[in-house]
Amino acid sequence: MRDLHGLPVEPVLLASRRSAQAALQDPAQLGELPIEGSAHVAAAGMGLHELPVQAWRRVNNRDLSVAVLRWFILKRQEEHDIKLKGRHTEIPPEQHANELDPAITGSEDTALREKSNLKPPKVLEALAASGLRAIQYALEVDGIGEVIAVDNNEVAIEACKKNIYHNGILASSKVVPHLADARIYMLTHPKEFDVVDLDPYGSPAAFLDSAVQCVADGGILMCSATDMAVLAGGNAEVCFSKYGSYPVRGKYCHEMSLRILLACIEIR
């Protein structure tokens, strides 16, 4: 399969609504549905069609998100190790000798060790749909913690549950589907998640206020915007109403689009 530019495309999710509903009712049809990365798609959820070029871009988007999340976990661990090493060097020698005596340290030493251990990052996929991205995180990213998959559509959550079950124990132990409005959920869980993934269909502007408040100190917000026509200068008024910036048409439109999105996140 190839896209409009003749580039090869991996089939992602071309199941129709009818085939998706049939897969939910008949597990025997699961083998006919596609695989993306390490995640097996057992149910299409919303049953949406994707053009080949859309599928190609979404595959690249998910692969890039996995790579960024791996890098974040690695850097997070490195920073934690540096802090622990700095604290250890600041302790006087006589206190180091006392730490070897169980009678002096007792339960305080155990509590200190537990506090010094870095907990796995907690991840929120704010707009989960079929949960494919959350499942990929659980299967492909080492050292990841709990992944909360939120969506306000009951059909999507049911498809997400089917996909989680179909992808085995690892996905079932880490991915937790939750039926809720993403904006309300993020506003009611301030600074709770180390990683927040925001990938809506179109503009993420409506979710940015709550998403920024949901990220914990030292965390990361991964945000995607697919309304490139607006960001690249196709409609300056709409861009200003959503992002607070007026775009200018030019060869640098992609860089400008990225800067507009970053500026919009910064002022939140």
N, C-alpha and C positions, 0 to 999 in steps of 0.2 A: 504494500500500500504506500502511495506517495502523495505528498501535499501539492498545493497549487504551484509551488516552485520546483517540483520534481524531486524533493528530498524524501528519503524513506521515513515512514511514520509507523510507530508501534501502535497497534490497536489498543485503545484505552477502554472506552465505555460506549459502545454503539448499540447496546441493547435497547429495544423499544419498550414502551410502557407495558405492552402485553407480555413480552418475554420476561420482563422484570417481575411482574405479578405472578407469572407461571413459575418462576424460579423460587419465589417465596413459598409457593404452595407445594411444589414438587422438587425435593432435593436432588432427584436423579438428573435434573437438568443443569446442575451446578458446573459440571465439567465442560459445558458448552460456552460458558462465560469466560472473559479474558483474564489475564494475569498482568499486573503492573508491578515491576520490581519484585519484592518478596511477598506482596499482598495479593491474595486471591479474591476476585470480585464474585461474591455469591449472590448479591442482589443489587440491582441498579438504583433502587430507591426512587428517585423522582422520575426515572424513565426518560431522561432528556437525551436528545440526539446531539452529537458533537461532529462538526465538520473535521476532516482530517487535519487541517491547519490548526484548528482549535485544540484537537487532541495532542498534536505535537508540542504546542506551546505549553499545555497543562502538564505534560510529562516532564518537560524541562523545568517548569516551575517547581514541581514536587521534588525532583532530583536536586535542584539548587537548594531548596529548603532543608532537605536531609543533610546536605554538605555543610550548610551554615550551622545547623543544630549540632552536628558533630564537632565543628570548630569551637562553638560556644562552650560545650561541655568540657572540651580539652583545656581551653583558656581558663575557664572557671576553676577547674581543678588545680591548674598551675598557680593561679593567684592565691588559692586557699593554702597550698603548700608553702608558698613564700611567706604568707602571714604567720603560719605555724612556726616556720623556721625562725622568723624574726622574734616571736615571743619566746622561743626556747633560748635564744642567745641573750635575751635580756634578763633571764633568771640568774641570780647570784649562785656561785659554786656551792655554798653551804646549803642552799635550798635544793640543789640537785642531789646532794648527799642525803638530805632528809626524804626526798621522793623515793629513795630506795628502801626506806623503812616502812613496812606495811602498818605498823602501829601508829605512825604519824599521819600517813596519807589516808588510810581507811577508805571510806566510801567517797570522799572528796576526789580521790584520784580517778575512781570509776566515773564519777559525774563529769570530770574534766575531759576524760577520753571520749565520752559520749558527745560532749559539746563540741569537741574538736573534729569529730567526723562530719564530713560534708554530705548532706542529704542529696539524693538524686533530684535533678530539677523537675519541678511539676509543670506540666505543659497543658495549655488550653487551646483547643481548636474551636474557635468561636462559631464558625459556620461549617458544620461537619458534613452535611448532606449524607452520603452513603458511608462516611467514616473512613474512606480509603487513605487519606493523608495521615490520620491519627494511627491507623493500623501500620502504615509504612514506618512511622516514627518508632512504634513499639518494636517492630521486627528488625529494623535496619540500623538503629542508633543505639550503640552500647552505652550503658550508664544512665539511661533515661528513667525517670520515675513514672508517676501516674500521668496518664493522658486523658483529659476530660474532653469529650466530643459533644458539643452543644449544637442543637438545631431546634427550631420552633415548629417543625413539620413532623407530624406523627408518622407519616409514611417513610420519611427519611430516617427517623430514629429506629423504626422497625427494620429497615434495610441495614442500618448500621449494626444493629444487634446480630442479624444474620451473618453479616460479613465478619464480625468479631468472632463469633462461634466457629465459623468455617475456617478461620486462620489459626486455630489451635490454642494451646494453653498459654503461650507467651502473650498473645494478643488479648486473650480473655483476662489475664491477670493484671494487665496494665491499662487497657482502654476502657473507659467508663462512659457510656452514652447518657446524655441528659437532655430531656425535653424542656426547653425554656427559650425565651427571647434572649439573644446574645447580649444586647445592650443592658437589659435589666440584670442579667446574670453577672456581667462584668462589674457593674456598678455596686452590686451587693457583695462582691468578693474583692475588696480593695487590697492591692499589694499581696495577693495570694499566690500568683503564678510567676515562676521564673522565666517562662517562655509563653508568649501569646502569639498565636498564628491567626492572621486576619486575611482571608482570601475570598472576598465576596464576588458576585457577578456584577461588574461595573465598578462604581466608585466606593471606596471605603470611608468616605468622609463622615457618613452618619454614625460610624462605629468608633471613630478615633477618640472622642472624649472619654468614653467608658473604657476603651482598651488601654489607654495610657494610665488610667487610675488603677487598672487591674494588675499591671506589671509590678513585681516586687523590686526593691532596690537592688541594683546590679543585674537586673534581668534584661531580656531582649524582646523587642516587638518586631515580628516578621509580618510585613504588610505588602499586599499586592493590589494593584489598580489596573483594571482592564479597560477603562474608558479612555484609551489613548487618543481618540479623535478629539475629545474635549481638552485633554492635557496638552496636546500638540498644537493647539490653536484653531481647531475647527469651529469652536463656539466659545469666544472669549467671555461672554456674559455668564454662561453656565459654569465655566471654569472658575470665575470669580465668586459665584454664589456658593460653590462647593468647597473650593480650596483657598479662597481669599487672595488669588493672584490672577493677573492678566497674562495669558500666554502670547508669545510672538511667533509667527510662522517663520521657519527657517530650517537650514540643514541640521542645526543643533537641537531640533525639537525633542529628541529622545532624552538628551541630557537635561534640557530645560524641564521636561516632564518629571524627571526624577527629583530635581531641585525643588519644584513646586510641591511635590508630595512630602519631601523632607521638611520643607518650611512649614507646611500645614501641620505636621506632627509636632514640630518644635514649639509652636505657639499654644499647644493644648495645655 
